[in-house]
Amino acid sequence: MADNAVGDIGTGVKSRFSMIGRTALITGSAGMLGRQHAAALLEVGALVVLTDIDVDGLKVARDDLEESFESTWIRTMAMDVTQIESVREVAEELDSEGVRVDALINNAALDPKVGEDGLTDGSRLETFPVQRWDAELAVGLTGAFLCSQVFGTRMAANGGGVILNIASDFSVLAPDQRIYHQVGLDYRDQPVKPVTYSVVKAGLVGLTRYLATYWPDAGVRANALSPGGVQTNQPAEFVKKISHLVPLGRMASPDEYRSAVQFLCSDASSFLTGQNIVVDGGRSVW
Ligand SMILES: NC(=O)c1ccc[n+]([C@@H]2O[C@H](COP(=O)([O-])OP(=O)(O)OC[C@H]3O[C@@H](n4cnc5c(N)ncnc54)[C@H](O)[C@@H]3O)[C@@H](O)[C@H]2O)c1
Protein backbone atom coordinates (compact mmCIF):
# COMPACT_ATOMS: atom_id res chain seq x y z
CA MET A 1 0.00 0.00 0.00
CA ALA A 2 1.27 3.52 -0.79
CA ASP A 3 2.50 5.47 2.24
CA ASN A 4 -0.31 7.99 1.95
CA ALA A 5 -3.09 5.48 1.33
CA VAL A 6 -6.02 5.50 3.76
CA GLY A 7 -6.20 1.71 3.84
CA ASP A 8 -9.04 -0.39 5.18
CA ILE A 9 -10.54 1.79 7.90
CA GLY A 10 -12.27 -1.08 9.70
CA THR A 11 -9.16 -3.24 9.99
CA GLY A 12 -6.89 -0.30 10.81
CA VAL A 13 -9.04 0.95 13.66
CA LYS A 14 -9.50 -2.56 15.01
CA SER A 15 -5.80 -3.28 15.05
CA ARG A 16 -4.88 0.03 16.69
CA PHE A 17 -7.30 -0.61 19.56
CA SER A 18 -6.51 -4.30 19.84
CA MET A 19 -4.96 -5.48 23.11
CA ILE A 20 -4.77 -9.10 22.00
CA GLY A 21 -1.64 -10.68 23.48
CA ARG A 22 -1.27 -7.93 26.07
CA THR A 23 -1.81 -7.99 29.81
CA ALA A 24 -3.32 -5.18 31.84
CA LEU A 25 -3.17 -4.93 35.63
CA ILE A 26 -5.83 -2.83 37.36
CA THR A 27 -5.66 -1.68 40.98
CA GLY A 28 -8.85 -1.30 43.01
CA SER A 29 -10.63 -3.56 40.57
CA ALA A 30 -13.20 -4.84 43.05
CA GLY A 31 -14.73 -1.36 42.93
CA MET A 32 -17.27 0.09 40.56
CA LEU A 33 -15.03 1.64 37.90
CA GLY A 34 -12.20 -0.91 38.26
CA ARG A 35 -14.56 -3.58 36.91
CA GLN A 36 -15.54 -1.30 34.06
CA HIS A 37 -11.88 -0.75 33.14
CA ALA A 38 -11.43 -4.53 33.17
CA ALA A 39 -14.47 -5.03 30.94
CA ALA A 40 -13.16 -2.34 28.57
CA LEU A 41 -9.84 -4.11 28.14
CA LEU A 42 -11.39 -7.57 27.91
CA GLU A 43 -13.57 -6.19 25.10
CA VAL A 44 -10.42 -5.44 23.07
CA GLY A 45 -8.80 -8.80 23.82
CA ALA A 46 -6.46 -8.09 26.75
CA LEU A 47 -5.69 -10.51 29.54
CA VAL A 48 -6.55 -8.75 32.80
CA VAL A 49 -5.13 -9.04 36.28
CA LEU A 50 -7.65 -7.75 38.81
CA THR A 51 -6.03 -6.59 42.05
CA ASP A 52 -7.50 -5.16 45.27
CA ILE A 53 -7.32 -5.54 49.05
CA ASP A 54 -10.95 -6.65 48.99
CA VAL A 55 -10.53 -10.33 48.18
CA ASP A 56 -14.25 -11.16 48.34
CA GLY A 57 -15.00 -8.18 46.08
CA LEU A 58 -12.41 -9.44 43.60
CA LYS A 59 -14.19 -12.78 43.41
CA VAL A 60 -17.52 -11.06 42.76
CA ALA A 61 -15.91 -8.87 40.08
CA ARG A 62 -14.39 -11.92 38.44
CA ASP A 63 -17.68 -13.84 38.52
CA ASP A 64 -19.49 -10.89 36.94
CA LEU A 65 -16.88 -10.47 34.21
CA GLU A 66 -16.81 -14.20 33.53
CA GLU A 67 -20.44 -14.03 32.51
CA SER A 68 -19.41 -11.93 29.52
CA PHE A 69 -15.79 -12.88 28.85
CA GLU A 70 -13.56 -15.96 28.78
CA SER A 71 -12.45 -16.84 32.30
CA THR A 72 -8.96 -17.77 31.09
CA TRP A 73 -8.33 -14.08 30.44
CA ILE A 74 -9.18 -12.97 33.97
CA ARG A 75 -6.86 -13.35 36.93
CA THR A 76 -7.39 -12.08 40.50
CA MET A 77 -4.59 -11.26 42.94
CA ALA A 78 -4.74 -9.64 46.39
CA MET A 79 -2.57 -6.53 46.37
CA ASP A 80 -2.36 -3.59 48.77
CA VAL A 81 -1.06 -0.61 46.80
CA THR A 82 0.18 1.11 49.95
CA GLN A 83 2.61 -1.73 50.73
CA ILE A 84 5.66 -2.02 48.51
CA GLU A 85 6.16 -5.68 49.58
CA SER A 86 2.64 -6.52 48.45
CA VAL A 87 3.15 -4.84 45.06
CA ARG A 88 6.53 -6.53 44.59
CA GLU A 89 5.08 -9.91 45.53
CA VAL A 90 2.45 -9.66 42.79
CA ALA A 91 5.04 -8.48 40.25
CA GLU A 92 7.41 -11.31 41.15
CA GLU A 93 4.65 -13.91 40.95
CA LEU A 94 3.73 -12.66 37.48
CA ASP A 95 7.45 -12.59 36.50
CA SER A 96 7.82 -16.21 37.60
CA GLU A 97 4.92 -17.17 35.34
CA GLY A 98 6.35 -15.23 32.42
CA VAL A 99 3.44 -12.75 32.49
CA ARG A 100 4.52 -9.27 31.51
CA VAL A 101 2.30 -6.33 32.40
CA ASP A 102 1.85 -4.12 29.32
CA ALA A 103 -0.67 -1.73 30.86
CA LEU A 104 -1.06 -0.61 34.46
CA ILE A 105 -4.20 1.23 35.58
CA ASN A 106 -3.74 3.05 38.88
CA ASN A 107 -7.38 3.19 39.92
CA ALA A 108 -7.47 2.36 43.66
CA ALA A 109 -8.68 5.11 45.97
CA LEU A 110 -10.32 5.76 49.30
CA ASP A 111 -13.16 8.03 48.26
CA PRO A 112 -16.16 9.19 50.26
CA LYS A 113 -19.33 8.36 48.34
CA VAL A 114 -22.50 10.36 47.97
CA GLY A 115 -25.05 7.70 48.91
CA GLU A 116 -28.81 7.71 49.43
CA ASP A 117 -28.36 10.08 52.40
CA GLY A 118 -25.95 12.40 50.60
CA LEU A 119 -22.32 12.84 51.64
CA THR A 120 -22.45 11.76 55.28
CA ASP A 121 -18.94 11.52 56.65
CA GLY A 122 -17.38 14.51 58.37
CA SER A 123 -14.83 15.83 55.94
CA ARG A 124 -14.58 19.46 57.00
CA LEU A 125 -11.16 21.01 56.69
CA GLU A 126 -11.26 22.58 60.15
CA THR A 127 -11.29 19.17 61.83
CA PHE A 128 -9.90 16.91 59.09
CA PRO A 129 -7.75 14.29 60.88
CA VAL A 130 -4.18 14.00 59.69
CA GLN A 131 -4.51 10.19 59.97
CA ARG A 132 -7.23 10.32 57.35
CA TRP A 133 -5.12 12.63 55.18
CA ASP A 134 -2.26 10.10 55.41
CA ALA A 135 -4.50 7.11 54.67
CA GLU A 136 -6.16 8.68 51.60
CA LEU A 137 -2.90 9.96 50.15
CA ALA A 138 -1.32 6.55 50.81
CA VAL A 139 -3.85 4.76 48.59
CA GLY A 140 -4.55 7.35 45.90
CA LEU A 141 -1.12 8.89 45.43
CA THR A 142 1.60 6.81 47.11
CA GLY A 143 -0.10 3.67 45.79
CA ALA A 144 0.08 4.98 42.22
CA PHE A 145 3.75 5.85 42.75
CA LEU A 146 4.62 2.41 44.15
CA CYS A 147 2.80 0.52 41.40
CA SER A 148 4.38 2.74 38.74
CA GLN A 149 7.80 2.18 40.29
CA VAL A 150 7.45 -1.60 40.34
CA PHE A 151 5.58 -2.21 37.07
CA GLY A 152 6.96 0.82 35.17
CA THR A 153 10.52 -0.34 35.83
CA ARG A 154 9.64 -3.70 34.34
CA MET A 155 7.91 -2.08 31.33
CA ALA A 156 11.00 0.05 30.69
CA ALA A 157 13.23 -3.03 30.83
CA ASN A 158 10.89 -5.10 28.64
CA GLY A 159 10.36 -2.78 25.67
CA GLY A 160 7.61 -0.47 26.91
CA GLY A 161 4.08 -0.20 28.18
CA VAL A 162 1.36 2.16 29.30
CA ILE A 163 0.55 3.63 32.70
CA LEU A 164 -2.93 5.10 33.12
CA ASN A 165 -3.69 7.07 36.27
CA ILE A 166 -7.36 7.46 37.11
CA ALA A 167 -7.76 11.02 38.36
CA SER A 168 -11.05 12.97 38.34
CA ASP A 169 -12.58 16.15 37.00
CA PHE A 170 -11.41 17.51 40.37
CA SER A 171 -7.87 17.29 39.04
CA VAL A 172 -8.73 20.45 37.11
CA LEU A 173 -11.66 21.86 39.13
CA ALA A 174 -12.25 22.82 42.74
CA PRO A 175 -15.20 20.96 44.24
CA ASP A 176 -18.37 23.01 44.21
CA GLN A 177 -19.23 22.36 47.86
CA ARG A 178 -22.74 23.80 47.36
CA ILE A 179 -23.91 20.58 45.71
CA TYR A 180 -23.31 18.60 48.93
CA HIS A 181 -25.29 21.11 51.05
CA GLN A 182 -27.93 19.60 53.33
CA VAL A 183 -30.92 21.67 54.33
CA GLY A 184 -31.21 22.39 58.07
CA LEU A 185 -27.55 21.88 58.97
CA ASP A 186 -25.40 24.62 60.43
CA TYR A 187 -22.62 25.62 58.00
CA ARG A 188 -20.04 24.14 60.42
CA ASP A 189 -21.72 20.75 60.04
CA GLN A 190 -22.25 20.88 56.28
CA PRO A 191 -20.66 17.92 54.48
CA VAL A 192 -17.93 18.73 51.98
CA LYS A 193 -15.79 16.86 49.48
CA PRO A 194 -12.56 16.27 51.42
CA VAL A 195 -9.35 18.18 50.75
CA THR A 196 -7.54 14.88 50.13
CA TYR A 197 -9.62 14.21 47.02
CA SER A 198 -8.44 17.41 45.32
CA VAL A 199 -4.85 16.88 46.43
CA VAL A 200 -4.67 13.22 45.31
CA LYS A 201 -6.23 13.92 41.92
CA ALA A 202 -4.08 16.98 41.15
CA GLY A 203 -1.05 15.02 42.38
CA LEU A 204 -1.80 12.18 39.98
CA VAL A 205 -1.58 14.61 37.07
CA GLY A 206 1.88 15.69 38.27
CA LEU A 207 2.92 12.06 38.63
CA THR A 208 1.62 11.40 35.10
CA ARG A 209 3.76 14.17 33.59
CA TYR A 210 6.79 13.00 35.53
CA LEU A 211 6.39 9.39 34.39
CA ALA A 212 5.74 10.43 30.78
CA THR A 213 9.10 12.14 30.52
CA TYR A 214 11.01 9.62 32.62
CA TRP A 215 10.99 6.55 30.36
CA PRO A 216 10.00 7.84 26.91
CA ASP A 217 13.03 6.24 25.23
CA ALA A 218 12.09 2.90 26.79
CA GLY A 219 8.63 3.06 25.22
CA VAL A 220 6.69 3.75 28.41
CA ARG A 221 3.80 6.18 28.00
CA ALA A 222 1.79 7.63 30.88
CA ASN A 223 -1.52 9.46 30.80
CA ALA A 224 -4.29 10.37 33.20
CA LEU A 225 -8.01 9.88 32.70
CA SER A 226 -10.19 12.33 34.61
CA PRO A 227 -13.76 11.05 34.81
CA GLY A 228 -16.71 13.15 35.91
CA GLY A 229 -19.21 11.80 38.45
CA VAL A 230 -20.96 8.51 37.78
CA GLN A 231 -24.65 8.24 38.62
CA THR A 232 -25.32 5.46 41.12
CA ASN A 233 -27.74 5.75 44.05
CA GLN A 234 -27.27 9.41 44.90
CA PRO A 235 -30.34 11.38 46.02
CA ALA A 236 -32.35 12.90 43.14
CA GLU A 237 -31.73 16.42 44.46
CA PHE A 238 -27.94 15.88 44.32
CA VAL A 239 -28.13 14.43 40.79
CA LYS A 240 -30.15 17.46 39.73
CA LYS A 241 -27.65 19.90 41.23
CA ILE A 242 -24.60 18.23 39.69
CA SER A 243 -26.32 17.77 36.31
CA HIS A 244 -26.93 21.51 36.24
CA LEU A 245 -23.14 22.02 36.28
CA VAL A 246 -22.61 19.71 33.30
CA PRO A 247 -23.20 21.00 29.75
CA LEU A 248 -24.47 17.57 28.69
CA GLY A 249 -26.97 17.89 31.55
CA ARG A 250 -26.36 14.60 33.35
CA MET A 251 -23.92 12.39 35.22
CA ALA A 252 -22.07 9.55 33.47
CA SER A 253 -23.21 5.95 33.32
CA PRO A 254 -20.61 3.52 34.68
CA ASP A 255 -19.68 2.18 31.22
CA GLU A 256 -19.09 5.57 29.58
CA TYR A 257 -15.34 5.59 30.28
CA ARG A 258 -14.69 2.26 28.58
CA SER A 259 -13.78 3.67 25.17
CA ALA A 260 -11.42 6.22 26.73
CA VAL A 261 -9.68 3.39 28.62
CA GLN A 262 -9.41 1.33 25.42
CA PHE A 263 -7.93 4.33 23.61
CA LEU A 264 -5.48 5.23 26.36
CA CYS A 265 -4.21 1.68 27.00
CA SER A 266 -3.79 0.62 23.37
CA ASP A 267 -1.69 1.70 20.40
CA ALA A 268 -4.61 3.90 19.34
CA SER A 269 -3.01 6.53 21.61
CA SER A 270 0.58 5.80 20.53
CA PHE A 271 1.51 9.50 20.17
CA LEU A 272 -0.16 10.58 23.42
CA THR A 273 1.79 10.84 26.63
CA GLY A 274 1.83 13.07 29.71
CA GLN A 275 -1.76 14.22 29.16
CA ASN A 276 -4.79 14.44 31.37
CA ILE A 277 -7.87 13.45 29.36
CA VAL A 278 -10.93 14.97 31.01
CA VAL A 279 -14.16 13.08 30.23
CA ASP A 280 -16.73 15.03 32.20
CA GLY A 281 -19.70 15.84 29.97
CA GLY A 282 -18.16 19.28 29.57
CA ARG A 283 -18.31 20.27 33.26
CA SER A 284 -14.80 21.72 33.27
CA VAL A 285 -15.41 24.05 30.33
CA TRP A 286 -18.25 25.91 32.02
N1 LIG B 1 -17.17 6.96 40.92
C1 LIG B 1 -17.01 8.15 40.38
O1 LIG B 1 -18.00 8.90 40.13
C2 LIG B 1 -15.63 8.65 40.06
C3 LIG B 1 -15.49 9.89 39.41
C4 LIG B 1 -14.23 10.36 39.13
C5 LIG B 1 -13.12 9.59 39.47
N2 LIG B 1 -13.28 8.42 40.09
C6 LIG B 1 -12.08 7.65 40.43
O2 LIG B 1 -12.17 6.37 39.83
C7 LIG B 1 -11.49 5.41 40.66
C8 LIG B 1 -12.45 4.28 41.00
O3 LIG B 1 -13.60 4.82 41.63
P1 LIG B 1 -14.79 3.91 42.14
O4 LIG B 1 -15.97 4.78 42.22
O5 LIG B 1 -14.84 2.66 41.34
O6 LIG B 1 -14.30 3.60 43.62
P2 LIG B 1 -14.60 2.33 44.53
O7 LIG B 1 -14.56 2.83 45.94
O8 LIG B 1 -15.82 1.61 44.08
O9 LIG B 1 -13.32 1.41 44.29
C9 LIG B 1 -12.09 1.67 44.85
C10 LIG B 1 -11.40 0.34 45.13
O10 LIG B 1 -10.10 0.59 45.67
C11 LIG B 1 -9.84 -0.45 46.60
N3 LIG B 1 -8.78 -0.09 47.55
C12 LIG B 1 -8.85 0.71 48.63
N4 LIG B 1 -7.68 0.71 49.28
C13 LIG B 1 -6.84 -0.08 48.59
C14 LIG B 1 -5.49 -0.48 48.74
N5 LIG B 1 -4.76 -0.07 49.80
N6 LIG B 1 -4.93 -1.31 47.84
C15 LIG B 1 -5.66 -1.76 46.78
N7 LIG B 1 -6.95 -1.43 46.57
C16 LIG B 1 -7.52 -0.60 47.47
C17 LIG B 1 -11.17 -0.65 47.32
O11 LIG B 1 -11.21 -1.91 47.99
C18 LIG B 1 -12.15 -0.53 46.17
O12 LIG B 1 -12.46 -1.79 45.61
C19 LIG B 1 -11.01 6.18 41.88
O13 LIG B 1 -9.68 6.58 41.68
C20 LIG B 1 -11.93 7.38 41.90
O14 LIG B 1 -11.37 8.48 42.58
C21 LIG B 1 -14.51 7.92 40.39
The ligand as a Gaussian input file, in Angstrom:
#p B3LYP/6-31G(d) Opt

LIG

0 1
 N      -17.175000       6.964000      40.922000
 C      -17.009000       8.149000      40.379000
 O      -17.996000       8.899000      40.126000
 C      -15.633000       8.649000      40.056000
 C      -15.492000       9.892000      39.414000
 C      -14.227000      10.358000      39.126000
 C      -13.123000       9.594000      39.467000
 N      -13.284000       8.415000      40.090000
 C      -12.083000       7.653000      40.425000
 O      -12.168000       6.374000      39.834000
 C      -11.492000       5.412000      40.664000
 C      -12.448000       4.276000      40.997000
 O      -13.595000       4.823000      41.630000
 P      -14.793000       3.914000      42.139000
 O      -15.968000       4.784000      42.221000
 O      -14.835000       2.663000      41.342000
 O      -14.302000       3.598000      43.621000
 P      -14.602000       2.327000      44.535000
 O      -14.556000       2.835000      45.944000
 O      -15.815000       1.611000      44.076000
 O      -13.324000       1.409000      44.288000
 C      -12.091000       1.667000      44.848000
 C      -11.402000       0.336000      45.131000
 O      -10.100000       0.586000      45.673000
 C       -9.843000      -0.448000      46.599000
 N       -8.776000      -0.087000      47.550000
 C       -8.854000       0.708000      48.632000
 N       -7.680000       0.705000      49.276000
 C       -6.841000      -0.082000      48.585000
 C       -5.490000      -0.481000      48.745000
 N       -4.764000      -0.074000      49.803000
 N       -4.927000      -1.312000      47.835000
 C       -5.662000      -1.761000      46.784000
 N       -6.950000      -1.430000      46.570000
 C       -7.524000      -0.604000      47.469000
 C      -11.174000      -0.650000      47.320000
 O      -11.211000      -1.910000      47.986000
 C      -12.152000      -0.527000      46.166000
 O      -12.460000      -1.793000      45.607000
 C      -11.006000       6.181000      41.877000
 O       -9.678000       6.577000      41.681000
 C      -11.929000       7.378000      41.896000
 O      -11.374000       8.479000      42.581000
 C      -14.510000       7.918000      40.392000

